[in-house]
């Protein structure tokens, strides 16, 4: 099991300690999680803003993986053009790394920094606490907060640093997407951040992000996802096969949860020698993070929150045949967990 530490960590932000940790560092690498979503991108942008404006550091914002979802690409184009793919960085001379919306061994490839001999000095996240994070000199992990963007908004306010309109708009969108507009896993801190950011937000950019142009291939993938979907009681499952980008499984899981009879959705597919699984639930007694960890177990890495979770399963050769074997095993475990037979499933659309 990947997430073996406590689900919750009581945190008191410590500006003095944060300053001490970064004091001797001139150049900082700010890392979003793999295949970053709006919350991770926005949190990274806010951290870069804080490091440059309050700490006088040179900060480079980076990521691994693919930004595939049309809305996320639009966000980067309009708000975060400085976001740089890790392999495209010109000079890898950094004194420290900061993780946002990720933790060592969760959502992040630790080997990247080990090869460069760059220590992770700061970690800000809202996912369940991972044991390895305890070794990070400054870590602020709050699973009871709806978005890492909320935490980063609090840091800007703590350091009396007003966000630029681009930073505020990005943070607002990060909170908006991770909490579904304050309807999912939302607390007082999320609402306070939302209200603080709202007057600064560029709403025309938000509208442009949420309504990006979509390719013909997107609609073909959407058709395949719907045609493959099967309903098992209050659970709907879709298998996408080879993915155009990893985020597609999360996008489809979000969509399928809107089915009126569904309180759980699962979507899976493979991309570049990894099988991706996304789980969503609206069941007040359910826990998507526990569900996906109990299903995946030794097959790969899994974790998340009570309403949304994900897993990545390594593949030996990344072939359709290997994916099919993994898919069948996952479905076997899922159906055993919910005590439903395969033949009881019905197609979403005929």
Legacy VTK file of the C-alpha trace (Angstrom):
# vtk DataFile Version 3.0
C-alpha trace
ASCII
DATASET POLYDATA
POINTS 350 float
0.000 0.000 0.000
1.460 3.340 -0.982
-0.271 5.606 1.505
0.644 4.044 4.807
0.925 7.202 6.892
-1.824 9.094 8.714
-4.677 10.409 6.600
-4.539 13.748 8.352
-1.723 15.928 9.630
-2.317 18.947 11.839
-0.265 21.785 10.388
0.609 25.240 11.636
2.309 27.229 8.846
5.701 28.479 9.981
7.023 31.400 7.907
10.263 31.537 9.906
10.986 27.849 9.344
10.178 28.117 5.632
12.587 31.050 5.331
15.323 29.116 7.140
14.944 26.088 4.878
15.349 28.206 1.740
17.836 30.736 3.102
21.015 29.384 1.474
19.351 28.550 -1.849
19.479 30.821 -4.904
17.681 28.761 -7.548
14.615 26.612 -6.835
12.851 23.976 -8.929
9.074 23.968 -8.357
7.617 20.584 -9.325
3.940 19.936 -10.094
2.680 16.362 -9.939
2.837 14.011 -12.930
0.441 14.964 -15.750
-0.525 18.079 -13.774
-4.119 19.191 -13.311
-5.296 22.795 -12.729
-4.846 22.597 -8.947
-1.239 21.479 -9.273
-0.437 24.000 -12.009
-2.012 26.876 -10.073
-0.267 25.898 -6.846
3.056 25.794 -8.661
2.470 29.226 -10.159
1.610 30.651 -6.733
4.714 29.074 -5.195
6.894 30.548 -7.956
5.273 33.945 -7.298
5.976 33.630 -3.556
9.578 32.486 -3.994
10.402 35.308 -6.392
8.542 38.161 -4.707
9.110 37.382 -1.017
12.250 35.246 -0.943
14.165 36.761 -3.861
14.793 33.358 -5.437
14.944 32.367 -9.067
12.192 29.771 -9.468
11.561 27.443 -12.399
8.114 25.820 -12.624
8.172 22.351 -14.162
6.329 19.057 -14.622
6.679 15.531 -15.947
4.212 13.747 -18.197
1.579 15.215 -20.479
-0.912 18.049 -20.222
-3.555 16.520 -22.435
-6.959 17.776 -21.361
-8.030 20.677 -23.575
-9.028 22.859 -20.617
-5.654 22.319 -18.949
-3.738 23.194 -22.109
-5.844 26.336 -22.446
-5.094 27.259 -18.830
-1.350 26.951 -19.407
-1.523 28.953 -22.630
-3.521 31.808 -21.084
-2.191 31.924 -17.518
1.000 29.906 -17.039
3.142 30.118 -20.193
6.277 29.819 -18.033
5.441 26.210 -17.122
8.310 24.154 -18.571
8.520 20.435 -19.268
11.269 18.922 -17.097
13.226 17.645 -20.097
13.178 21.132 -21.680
14.891 22.974 -18.820
18.067 24.668 -20.074
20.150 24.589 -16.903
19.702 21.994 -14.146
21.569 23.915 -11.452
19.195 24.043 -8.470
19.808 24.252 -4.752
16.414 22.898 -3.753
13.155 21.491 -5.043
9.631 22.318 -3.912
6.773 19.869 -4.490
3.242 21.219 -4.894
0.131 19.017 -4.913
2.473 16.022 -4.673
4.714 14.253 -2.178
7.833 12.100 -2.453
6.737 8.704 -3.819
3.243 10.017 -4.606
2.466 11.820 -7.846
6.126 12.554 -8.373
9.188 10.821 -9.832
11.790 11.039 -7.060
14.496 9.675 -9.369
14.495 12.911 -11.385
15.913 14.871 -8.473
18.170 12.091 -7.214
19.940 12.086 -10.585
20.481 15.851 -10.295
21.353 15.676 -6.592
18.648 18.254 -5.807
17.054 17.822 -2.355
13.322 18.231 -1.787
13.220 20.949 0.853
9.531 21.925 0.780
6.312 19.999 0.162
2.817 21.554 0.080
-0.085 19.182 -0.588
-3.662 18.240 0.261
-3.507 14.509 -0.457
-3.285 11.937 2.360
0.071 12.057 4.126
2.782 9.721 2.832
5.375 8.408 5.290
8.323 9.500 3.132
7.157 13.125 3.360
8.234 13.214 7.009
11.852 13.516 5.817
11.166 16.772 3.927
12.492 19.677 6.061
9.351 21.805 5.547
6.132 19.963 4.758
2.571 21.210 4.985
0.118 18.418 4.145
-3.584 18.996 4.813
-5.916 16.268 3.528
-8.919 18.045 5.041
-8.510 20.948 2.589
-10.250 20.713 -0.780
-7.380 21.959 -2.957
-3.677 22.694 -2.706
-4.559 26.015 -4.362
-6.421 26.877 -1.163
-3.303 26.221 0.910
-1.155 28.296 -1.444
-3.663 31.159 -1.270
-3.235 31.111 2.507
0.555 31.333 2.105
0.306 34.394 -0.116
-1.892 36.034 2.513
0.415 34.903 5.330
3.318 36.671 3.625
1.145 39.722 2.777
1.692 39.119 -0.934
-1.224 40.069 -3.162
-1.482 37.745 -6.166
-1.316 39.089 -9.679
-4.493 38.649 -11.691
-2.968 35.650 -13.478
-2.007 33.981 -10.183
-5.409 34.712 -8.623
-7.259 33.419 -11.677
-5.196 30.241 -11.728
-5.716 29.613 -7.995
-9.447 30.231 -8.306
-9.658 27.761 -11.189
-7.590 25.238 -9.225
-10.044 25.418 -6.330
-13.003 25.398 -8.699
-11.925 22.194 -10.439
-10.765 20.222 -7.395
-13.874 21.059 -5.344
-16.357 21.113 -8.250
-17.210 24.717 -7.529
-17.176 24.250 -3.728
-19.531 21.243 -3.870
-16.987 18.466 -3.222
-14.726 18.078 -0.161
-15.062 21.742 0.743
-14.302 23.414 4.070
-14.225 26.910 5.512
-10.663 27.438 4.321
-11.654 26.705 0.708
-14.607 29.090 0.889
-12.454 31.839 2.413
-9.831 31.460 -0.323
-12.543 31.488 -3.009
-14.071 34.701 -1.629
-10.658 36.349 -1.328
-9.679 35.527 -4.924
-13.027 36.193 -6.596
-12.700 40.011 -6.962
-9.268 39.631 -8.598
-10.192 36.876 -11.073
-10.304 37.454 -14.838
-13.649 35.809 -15.575
-13.228 36.099 -19.342
-10.153 33.879 -19.084
-12.061 31.393 -16.913
-14.746 31.252 -19.593
-12.113 30.712 -22.295
-10.478 27.916 -20.277
-13.749 26.097 -19.679
-14.839 26.247 -23.315
-11.734 25.310 -25.347
-11.883 24.094 -28.944
-12.067 20.287 -29.084
-10.586 18.058 -31.763
-12.480 15.472 -33.786
-10.352 12.808 -32.076
-11.704 13.929 -28.708
-15.254 13.142 -29.762
-14.155 9.782 -31.166
-12.559 8.944 -27.809
-15.691 10.113 -26.013
-17.810 7.838 -28.197
-15.554 4.868 -27.427
-15.706 5.593 -23.695
-19.494 5.690 -23.651
-19.859 2.613 -25.839
-17.536 0.587 -23.585
-19.238 1.647 -20.346
-21.139 -0.964 -18.330
-23.364 -0.507 -15.300
-23.139 -2.744 -12.232
-25.784 -1.530 -9.811
-24.685 1.940 -8.707
-21.240 1.539 -10.324
-20.427 2.428 -13.930
-17.132 1.285 -15.465
-15.510 2.308 -18.751
-12.429 0.855 -20.476
-10.705 3.183 -22.923
-7.852 1.000 -24.133
-4.949 3.083 -25.453
-5.288 6.657 -24.195
-4.631 9.861 -26.149
-3.369 11.301 -22.840
-3.430 10.052 -19.213
-5.951 12.670 -18.005
-8.632 11.126 -20.194
-9.516 8.514 -17.556
-10.257 11.233 -14.981
-12.287 13.205 -17.503
-14.459 10.185 -18.323
-14.820 9.160 -14.667
-16.115 12.662 -13.887
-18.557 12.466 -16.782
-19.898 9.002 -15.944
-20.579 9.957 -12.339
-23.296 12.264 -13.690
-25.346 9.204 -14.662
-28.509 9.445 -12.567
-28.293 5.880 -11.227
-24.563 5.983 -10.442
-22.836 6.889 -7.197
-19.503 5.313 -8.250
-17.541 5.507 -11.503
-14.315 3.851 -12.640
-12.407 4.480 -15.845
-9.198 2.833 -16.999
-6.854 2.817 -19.968
-3.151 2.664 -20.830
-0.545 5.139 -21.995
3.193 4.644 -22.492
3.667 1.455 -20.424
1.348 2.530 -17.619
-2.242 1.530 -16.939
-4.189 4.430 -15.448
-7.258 4.033 -13.241
-9.538 6.835 -12.071
-12.247 6.418 -9.416
-15.014 8.844 -8.419
-17.813 8.544 -5.895
-20.693 10.554 -4.469
-21.474 7.885 -1.876
-21.344 9.691 1.506
-20.226 6.448 3.156
-17.719 5.569 0.431
-14.015 6.276 0.149
-12.528 6.262 -3.347
-8.965 6.249 -2.013
-9.543 3.159 0.106
-11.453 1.499 -2.741
-8.697 1.909 -5.329
-5.933 0.873 -2.930
-7.812 -2.298 -1.966
-8.388 -3.125 -5.639
-4.906 -2.363 -6.986
-2.855 -3.618 -4.018
0.497 -5.021 -5.223
-0.134 -4.201 -8.886
0.916 -0.551 -8.671
0.612 2.774 -6.901
-2.781 4.008 -5.755
-4.285 6.642 -3.503
-6.539 9.649 -3.243
-9.376 11.182 -1.284
-12.799 9.968 -0.214
-14.479 11.282 -3.384
-11.737 10.947 -6.003
-8.733 8.656 -6.410
-6.350 7.215 -8.968
-3.821 4.483 -9.642
-0.897 3.829 -11.969
0.110 0.267 -12.794
3.461 -0.393 -14.526
3.403 -2.444 -17.731
6.251 -4.565 -19.057
5.795 -3.876 -22.762
2.787 -1.552 -23.036
0.961 -3.831 -25.461
-2.809 -4.152 -25.960
-2.560 -7.776 -24.814
-0.843 -6.826 -21.571
-3.391 -4.087 -20.910
-6.206 -6.571 -21.467
-4.710 -8.907 -18.857
-4.437 -6.052 -16.364
-7.944 -4.850 -17.184
-9.426 -8.296 -16.609
-7.662 -8.660 -13.261
-8.811 -5.222 -12.135
-12.388 -5.956 -13.150
-12.260 -9.296 -11.340
-11.148 -7.535 -8.159
-13.675 -4.707 -8.533
-16.598 -7.078 -9.017
-15.463 -9.273 -6.130
-15.290 -6.197 -3.928
-18.851 -5.129 -4.740
-20.129 -8.745 -4.854
-21.467 -8.514 -8.394
-21.049 -11.041 -11.217
-19.713 -9.936 -14.604
-22.881 -11.095 -16.350
-24.974 -8.771 -14.195
-23.493 -5.749 -15.931
-25.499 -3.941 -18.594
-24.248 -1.628 -21.320
-24.695 2.079 -20.735
-25.847 2.508 -24.323
-27.121 -0.215 -26.621
LINES 1 351
350 0 1 2 3 4 5 6 7 8 9 10 11 12 13 14 15 16 17 18 19 20 21 22 23 24 25 26 27 28 29 30 31 32 33 34 35 36 37 38 39 40 41 42 43 44 45 46 47 48 49 50 51 52 53 54 55 56 57 58 59 60 61 62 63 64 65 66 67 68 69 70 71 72 73 74 75 76 77 78 79 80 81 82 83 84 85 86 87 88 89 90 91 92 93 94 95 96 97 98 99 100 101 102 103 104 105 106 107 108 109 110 111 112 113 114 115 116 117 118 119 120 121 122 123 124 125 126 127 128 129 130 131 132 133 134 135 136 137 138 139 140 141 142 143 144 145 146 147 148 149 150 151 152 153 154 155 156 157 158 159 160 161 162 163 164 165 166 167 168 169 170 171 172 173 174 175 176 177 178 179 180 181 182 183 184 185 186 187 188 189 190 191 192 193 194 195 196 197 198 199 200 201 202 203 204 205 206 207 208 209 210 211 212 213 214 215 216 217 218 219 220 221 222 223 224 225 226 227 228 229 230 231 232 233 234 235 236 237 238 239 240 241 242 243 244 245 246 247 248 249 250 251 252 253 254 255 256 257 258 259 260 261 262 263 264 265 266 267 268 269 270 271 272 273 274 275 276 277 278 279 280 281 282 283 284 285 286 287 288 289 290 291 292 293 294 295 296 297 298 299 300 301 302 303 304 305 306 307 308 309 310 311 312 313 314 315 316 317 318 319 320 321 322 323 324 325 326 327 328 329 330 331 332 333 334 335 336 337 338 339 340 341 342 343 344 345 346 347 348 349
